[in-house]
């Protein structure tokens, strides 16, 4: 497919699918072309001046980087990446290592600990572990009570026959490896009640 320019001559239409993939698409193809041009400049000083100009334009295109503490450094890293680390200039910062871009993060280990308590959720289990680190006192007791009441609420959502406080305290003891040991005779959890279901009133039939 072709189109005619203002002089009536035919010119080929270039599709994005025919173009090379951008290293950092957020800067657009024009910036990438500027970087490609910079690579062709033979004089090193002129090439460095061109790089500084490109970085200044990049900062205007992505203004949110201005809020970053190390925004200038990030822009120069991005320039290096867009040049495929082939741009030989005097960088004002130590740029990112190319090998670091290829390093894959360590896989997250999903352990099977406390599988029997998964209904409480990982965040709740983590909160229990955190409560274990608190010193004995009012703040620790208040946190434990908040956790225990939430645990009871969770259990009630899956067990409509009711939940004894002792069951919650026992789960707390096991999850905390015995560090949280509550006497059910002294501590009492909130009594949750189901909200009554609203009944729609039937309209009486009108007499003819």
C-alpha positions in Angstrom: 0.0 0.0 0.0 1.2 3.5 -0.8 0.2 7.1 -0.3 1.1 10.3 -2.1 2.9 13.2 -0.4 2.2 16.9 -1.0 4.1 16.8 -4.3 2.0 13.9 -5.6 4.8 11.4 -5.5 4.2 7.9 -4.1 5.7 7.0 -0.7 5.5 3.7 1.1 3.5 3.5 4.3 5.5 2.1 7.2 3.6 0.0 9.6 4.5 -0.5 13.3 4.6 -4.2 12.8 7.4 -3.7 10.2 9.5 -1.7 12.6 12.0 -3.0 15.1 10.8 -3.5 18.7 11.5 -0.6 21.0 13.7 -1.2 24.1 11.7 1.3 26.2 8.4 2.0 24.4 7.4 4.8 26.9 9.8 7.2 25.2 8.4 6.6 21.7 10.1 5.8 18.3 11.4 9.3 17.7 13.6 9.2 20.8 14.9 5.7 19.8 15.7 7.2 16.3 17.6 10.0 18.0 19.6 7.4 20.0 20.3 5.5 16.9 21.6 8.6 15.2 23.8 9.4 18.2 25.5 6.0 17.8 26.5 7.0 14.3 28.3 10.2 15.3 32.0 9.6 15.0 33.4 12.5 17.1 33.2 11.4 20.8 32.7 14.9 22.2 29.9 15.7 19.7 28.4 12.3 20.5 28.4 13.1 24.2 26.7 16.5 23.6 24.1 14.8 21.6 23.5 12.3 24.4 23.0 15.1 26.9 20.4 16.7 24.6 18.5 13.4 24.2 18.4 12.9 28.0 17.0 16.4 28.4 14.2 15.6 25.9 13.6 12.2 27.6 13.0 14.0 30.9 10.3 16.2 29.3 8.6 13.2 27.8 8.4 11.3 31.1 7.9 14.1 33.6 6.9 11.7 36.4 10.6 10.7 36.7 11.2 14.2 38.2 9.6 13.0 41.4 12.2 10.2 41.7 15.1 10.9 44.0 17.6 9.7 41.4 15.7 10.8 38.3 18.8 12.0 36.3 20.6 8.7 37.0 17.5 6.7 35.8 17.4 8.7 32.5 21.0 7.9 31.8 20.4 4.2 32.6 17.5 4.3 30.1 19.7 5.9 27.5 22.3 3.1 27.8 19.5 0.5 27.5 18.1 2.1 24.4 21.5 2.1 22.8 21.9 -1.5 23.7 24.9 -0.4 25.8 26.8 0.5 22.6 26.9 4.3 23.2 30.6 5.2 23.9 30.3 8.5 25.8 31.4 10.1 29.0 28.4 9.2 31.3 27.9 11.5 34.2 26.8 8.5 36.3 27.8 4.9 36.6 25.2 3.3 34.5 23.4 0.0 35.1 25.3 -3.2 34.3 23.9 -4.9 31.2 24.2 -8.3 33.0 21.9 -7.1 35.8 19.0 -6.8 33.3 19.2 -10.5 32.5 19.3 -11.7 36.1 16.0 -13.4 37.1 14.7 -12.9 40.6 14.8 -15.8 43.0 11.6 -17.8 42.9 9.3 -17.3 45.9 9.1 -20.3 48.1 5.5 -21.1 48.9 5.8 -23.3 51.9 3.2 -25.7 53.2 3.3 -24.5 56.8 0.0 -23.8 58.5 -1.9 -25.3 55.6 -4.7 -26.4 58.0 -5.2 -22.7 58.9 -5.3 -21.3 55.4 -8.9 -20.2 55.9 -7.5 -17.4 58.1 -5.4 -16.1 55.3 -1.6 -15.5 55.1 -1.9 -11.9 56.4 -3.7 -13.0 59.6 -1.0 -15.7 60.2 1.7 -13.1 59.7 -0.1 -10.8 62.2 -0.1 -13.5 64.8 3.7 -14.0 64.2 4.1 -10.3 64.6 2.1 -10.2 67.8 4.5 -12.7 69.3 7.3 -10.2 69.0 5.4 -7.6 71.2 6.4 -7.3 74.9 3.8 -8.4 77.5 1.4 -5.5 78.1 -1.8 -3.8 77.1 -0.8 -3.1 73.5 0.0 -6.8 72.9 -3.3 -7.9 74.6 -5.3 -5.5 72.5 -3.7 -6.7 69.3 -4.2 -10.3 70.2 -7.9 -9.6 71.0 -8.4 -7.9 67.6 -6.8 -10.9 65.9 -8.8 -13.5 67.9 -12.1 -11.7 67.2 -11.3 -11.6 63.5 -10.4 -15.3 63.5 -13.7 -16.1 65.2 -15.6 -14.1 62.5 -13.8 -16.0 59.8 -14.7 -19.3 61.4 -18.4 -18.3 61.7 -18.5 -17.6 58.0 -17.7 -21.2 57.3 -19.4 -22.8 60.3 -23.0 -21.7 60.9 -23.3 -24.0 64.0 -21.4 -21.5 66.1 -17.8 -21.3 67.2 -16.5 -21.7 70.7 -13.9 -19.2 71.9 -11.7 -22.1 73.1 -11.3 -23.3 69.4 -10.0 -19.8 68.4 -7.6 -19.7 71.4 -6.3 -23.2 70.5 -5.7 -22.2 66.9 -3.8 -19.1 68.2 -1.7 -21.3 70.4 -0.7 -23.6 67.6 -0.1 -21.0 65.0 2.1 -19.0 67.4 4.0 -22.1 68.5 2.7 -21.7 72.1 3.8 -18.1 72.4 0.2 -16.9 72.7 -1.6 -19.0 75.3 -4.9 -17.6 76.3 -7.1 -18.8 79.2 -10.7 -19.1 77.9 -11.9 -18.5 81.4 -10.4 -15.0 81.6 -10.8 -13.8 78.0 -14.1 -13.7 76.1 -14.5 -12.9 72.4 -17.2 -10.9 70.8 -20.6 -12.6 70.3 -21.3 -12.2 66.6 -24.9 -12.3 65.5 -26.3 -12.7 62.1 -28.1 -9.7 60.8 -31.8 -10.4 60.5 -33.0 -10.9 56.9 -35.4 -8.1 55.9 -38.8 -9.5 54.9 -40.7 -7.9 52.2 -44.3 -7.2 53.2 -47.0 -8.6 50.9 -49.5 -6.1 49.7 -53.0 -7.0 50.5 -55.2 -7.7 47.6 -57.5 -4.9 46.7 -61.2 -5.8 46.9 -63.1 -5.4 43.7 
